Amino acid sequence: MSFKIRVSFEEESIEFDCAPSDTILEAARRQDILMASYCEQGGCGACTALMKKGAVSYVRSVRGITEQPEPGDLIRPCSAMPLEDLDLSPLSRWKLYSQ
């Protein structure tokens, strides 16, 4: 079972699958999507995104972020695992790239 992650930024949008046991960052990388990230522990905020739809849980405590976010809250995809399909709007552009 996997969840659909839809990411919209300005006029672009991408969609990818994420297993419930993966963070959104891990799933994006496996599918050739480059997400802004730095510390990958939830502390720096580089990957911050607005969760427009869905629900997530965190693999670790993330300072400054709601532990049980609702649509309209900011999340840290490097530490968040989906509980259902998600619609996200990142604060910085994610890119598709080929390996």
JOUR-V252588 format. One record per helix or strand. SS is the DSSP state (H for helix, E for strand). FROM is the first residue (numbers start at 1). LEN is the number of residues. If there is no record, write none. Layout:
# JOUR-V252588
SS FROM LEN
SS FROM LEN
This chain:
# JOUR-V252588
E 2 8
E 12 8
H 24 7
E 33 2
E 48 6
E 56 3
E 74 3
E 80 3
E 86 5
E 95 2
